[in-house]
Amino acid sequence: MDQKRCLTIQDISCMGRCSLTVALPVISAAGIETVIIPTAVLSNHTAGFKSWTFRDMTEDILPIVDKWNGYRNHFDAIYTGYLAASQVPVVSEVFDRLKDENTLILVDPAMADSGKMYPGFDLAFARRMAELVSKADITVPNLTEAAFMLGEEYRGHDYDRKYIAETARRLADLGPRYAVLSGISFEEGKVGVFTYDKKEAKENYFCTENIPGYFHGTGDIFASGLVSGLLNGMDITRAARLAHNLVHYAIQESVAANDSEVFYGVRFEPALGKFIEEINSFKKNNR
């Protein structure tokens, strides 16, 4: 069997666990060749650090793709993370150039959390991101991002399963076959993932213990784990469980280490062993 190939398009922080510094090791650990297009280079990520350097790579994105003409151009998946507003149409063009009938596109519309946009973004950007999501097979927003793309107000924790199911269906109506909502809790002390498959009209929810606290970079770990599972033959529900477990293991590692710099990013590296074991066990049982 040929090795799977994933292209991931997002920024890289030279220090701090997020974006490409998460995606590249996680996807590679899953046995997948990982190709990257950095959208920006930062000295460190912007959550918790007092200052940073930033180099915009927008003008390099399409020339990078141009240089690939004629060289192993099939990608089994294209996965996008955090993008600047000006990069959305450029990445849309990358999809048009590189996607074929066997390419899975996953868009993580990283732009907001806890009811607020990240600095530099507004609701107009949410509408543009929704247009990019329309070209995807899978989208993995948090509830804030989902609400903003759907033109709704963020409801916080005031929701039930009916609302989450309707939100997932409306996200899928934007274009993707699959909508995946992480960080969903229907009972105190539990947190999990809700998945919706538009083609099969099938929804699923599972949960684990909720470890209190805010842990930077978990969305990037989740999306990277999800695409890893899918490219290893898992269906959307099993891949989402794999990704959620990786996040859970990484948070456990950070808590066990009494990591005071939680803004730096969770310790996913020690959790990769269990992640690989899960993938290998699945492959062994599904030959």
C-alpha positions in Angstrom: 0.0 0.0 0.0 1.3 3.5 -0.9 2.0 5.8 2.0 -0.7 8.4 2.5 0.2 12.1 2.0 -1.3 15.1 3.8 -0.7 18.7 3.0 -1.2 21.0 5.9 -1.5 24.8 5.5 -1.0 27.0 8.5 1.4 29.1 10.4 4.5 27.9 12.3 5.6 29.3 15.7 9.3 28.6 16.3 8.5 28.2 20.0 5.2 27.0 21.5 3.0 24.0 20.8 0.4 24.9 18.1 -0.3 25.0 14.4 2.5 23.3 12.4 4.7 22.5 15.4 1.8 20.2 16.4 0.5 19.1 13.0 3.8 18.0 11.6 4.8 15.6 14.4 1.3 14.3 15.1 0.5 13.4 11.5 4.0 12.0 10.9 3.7 9.8 13.9 0.6 8.3 12.4 2.7 7.1 9.5 1.6 9.7 7.0 3.9 11.7 4.8 3.4 15.3 5.9 3.9 18.2 3.4 3.6 21.7 4.7 2.9 25.3 3.4 3.7 27.8 6.2 1.4 30.8 6.0 3.5 32.8 8.4 6.6 32.4 10.6 6.5 33.6 14.2 9.2 33.6 16.9 6.6 32.2 19.2 2.8 31.9 19.4 0.8 34.9 20.6 -1.0 33.4 23.6 0.8 34.2 26.8 4.1 35.5 25.4 4.7 39.2 25.8 5.9 39.9 22.3 6.8 38.1 19.0 8.1 38.5 15.6 5.9 37.8 12.6 6.7 37.2 8.9 3.8 37.0 6.5 4.2 34.2 3.9 1.1 34.9 1.8 3.0 35.9 -1.3 4.9 32.6 -1.2 2.0 30.2 -1.0 1.1 30.0 -4.7 4.7 30.1 -5.9 5.4 27.1 -3.7 2.5 25.2 -5.3 3.8 26.3 -8.8 7.1 24.6 -8.1 5.4 21.3 -7.4 4.0 20.9 -10.9 4.9 17.5 -12.2 6.1 16.1 -8.8 4.0 13.6 -6.9 1.0 16.0 -6.9 -1.6 13.8 -5.4 -2.6 14.5 -1.8 -4.8 12.2 0.2 -5.8 15.1 2.4 -5.4 18.9 2.6 -5.8 20.3 6.1 -5.9 24.0 6.9 -5.6 25.7 10.3 -5.2 29.3 11.3 -5.3 31.6 8.3 -5.1 35.4 8.0 -8.1 37.1 6.3 -6.0 37.8 3.1 -5.0 34.1 2.8 -8.5 32.7 2.5 -8.9 33.2 -1.2 -5.3 32.1 -1.8 -5.9 28.8 0.0 -9.2 28.4 -1.9 -7.1 28.5 -5.1 -4.7 26.0 -3.6 -7.7 23.6 -3.2 -8.7 24.2 -6.8 -5.2 23.4 -8.0 -4.4 20.4 -5.8 -7.6 18.6 -5.0 -8.6 15.6 -7.0 -11.5 13.2 -6.6 -9.7 11.3 -3.9 -8.5 14.2 -1.8 -10.1 14.8 1.5 -10.2 18.5 2.6 -10.4 19.4 6.3 -10.9 23.0 7.3 -10.3 24.1 10.9 -11.8 27.6 10.9 -9.5 28.8 13.7 -10.7 32.4 14.4 -12.6 32.6 17.7 -13.2 31.1 21.1 -15.3 31.7 24.2 -17.7 34.0 22.4 -14.9 36.3 21.0 -13.0 36.7 17.8 -9.3 36.4 17.9 -7.5 39.8 17.5 -7.6 41.0 13.9 -10.8 39.1 12.9 -14.4 40.2 12.6 -17.7 38.8 11.5 -16.9 39.6 7.9 -14.0 37.1 8.2 -16.4 34.5 9.6 -18.5 34.8 6.4 -15.3 34.4 4.3 -14.3 31.4 6.3 -17.8 29.9 5.8 -17.1 30.1 2.0 -13.9 28.2 2.4 -15.7 25.6 4.5 -18.1 25.2 1.6 -15.2 23.6 -0.3 -14.3 21.2 2.5 -15.3 17.6 3.2 -14.9 18.1 6.9 -15.0 21.1 9.2 -14.0 21.1 12.9 -15.1 24.4 14.5 -15.6 25.1 18.2 -19.0 26.4 19.2 -18.0 30.0 18.9 -16.7 29.6 15.4 -19.8 27.6 14.4 -22.1 30.3 15.7 -20.2 33.1 13.9 -20.1 31.2 10.6 -23.8 30.5 10.8 -24.6 34.1 11.6 -25.8 33.4 15.2 -25.0 34.7 18.6 -22.8 32.5 20.8 -24.9 30.8 23.4 -22.1 29.8 25.8 -23.0 26.6 27.7 -26.7 27.2 27.3 -27.4 24.4 24.9 -28.8 20.9 24.7 -28.3 17.9 22.3 -31.0 19.2 19.9 -29.2 22.5 19.5 -25.8 20.8 18.9 -27.4 18.4 16.3 -29.0 21.3 14.5 -25.8 23.3 14.5 -23.9 20.3 13.1 -26.5 19.9 10.4 -26.4 23.5 9.4 -22.6 23.4 9.2 -22.8 20.4 6.9 -25.4 22.4 4.8 -22.6 24.9 4.1 -21.0 22.2 2.0 -19.0 19.6 4.0 -20.1 16.0 4.4 -18.9 15.9 8.0 -19.3 18.4 10.8 -17.3 17.7 14.0 -17.9 19.7 17.2 -15.4 19.2 20.0 -15.5 20.4 23.6 -19.2 19.5 23.9 -20.6 18.8 27.3 -24.1 17.5 28.1 -23.4 16.8 31.8 -21.2 18.2 34.5 -17.7 16.7 34.6 -17.9 15.3 31.1 -16.7 16.6 27.8 -16.7 15.1 24.3 -17.2 15.3 20.6 -20.3 15.4 18.4 -20.0 14.2 14.8 -22.5 14.4 12.0 -22.3 12.6 8.6 -24.6 14.4 6.1 -24.5 11.6 3.5 -25.6 8.9 6.0 -27.7 11.4 8.1 -25.9 9.9 11.1 -24.9 11.6 14.3 -22.8 10.4 17.2 -21.6 11.7 20.6 -19.1 10.3 23.1 -17.4 11.9 26.1 -14.7 11.4 28.7 -13.9 13.0 32.0 -13.5 16.8 31.7 -10.2 18.1 33.1 -10.8 21.7 34.2 -8.7 24.5 32.7 -7.8 26.2 29.5 -5.1 24.4 27.5 -3.6 26.1 24.5 -3.2 24.3 21.2 -5.7 21.5 21.8 -7.8 22.4 18.7 -4.7 21.9 16.6 -3.9 18.5 18.2 -7.5 17.4 17.7 -7.6 18.4 14.0 -4.3 16.7 13.4 -5.4 13.6 15.2 -8.6 13.5 13.3 -7.0 13.7 9.8 -4.5 11.0 11.0 -7.3 8.6 11.9 -9.2 9.2 8.6 -6.1 8.6 6.5 -5.5 5.3 8.4 -8.9 4.0 7.4 -11.1 5.0 10.3 -14.6 6.3 9.9 -15.4 9.8 11.2 -16.7 8.6 14.6 -13.6 6.4 15.2 -11.2 9.1 14.0 -12.9 11.7 16.2 -12.5 9.4 19.2 -8.8 8.9 18.4 -8.3 12.6 18.2 -10.2 13.3 21.4 -8.2 10.6 23.2 -4.9 12.2 22.1 -6.0 15.6 23.4 -7.1 13.9 26.7 -3.8 12.1 27.1 -1.9 15.3 26.4 -3.8 17.3 29.0 -3.3 14.5 31.5 0.5 14.6 30.8 0.5 18.4 31.4 -1.5 18.1 34.6 0.7 15.3 35.9 3.8 17.3 35.2 2.3 20.3 37.1 3.1 22.4 34.0 2.8 26.1 35.1 3.2 27.4 31.6 -0.1 26.0 30.2 -0.2 28.9 27.7 2.8 27.3 26.1 0.8 24.3 24.8 -0.1 20.9 26.2 2.5 18.1 26.4 1.3 16.0 23.4 4.7 14.5 22.8 4.6 11.9 25.7 1.0 11.0 24.5 2.1 10.0 21.0 2.9 6.5 22.1 -0.7 5.8 23.1 -1.8 7.5 19.9 0.3 5.2 17.8 -0.8 2.2 19.7 -4.5 3.0 19.0 -3.8 3.4 15.3 -1.9 0.1 15.1 -4.5 -1.7 17.1 -7.2 -0.4 14.8 -5.2 -1.4 11.7 -4.5 -4.9 13.1 -8.2 -5.5 13.8 -9.4 -4.2 10.5 -7.1 -5.9 8.0 
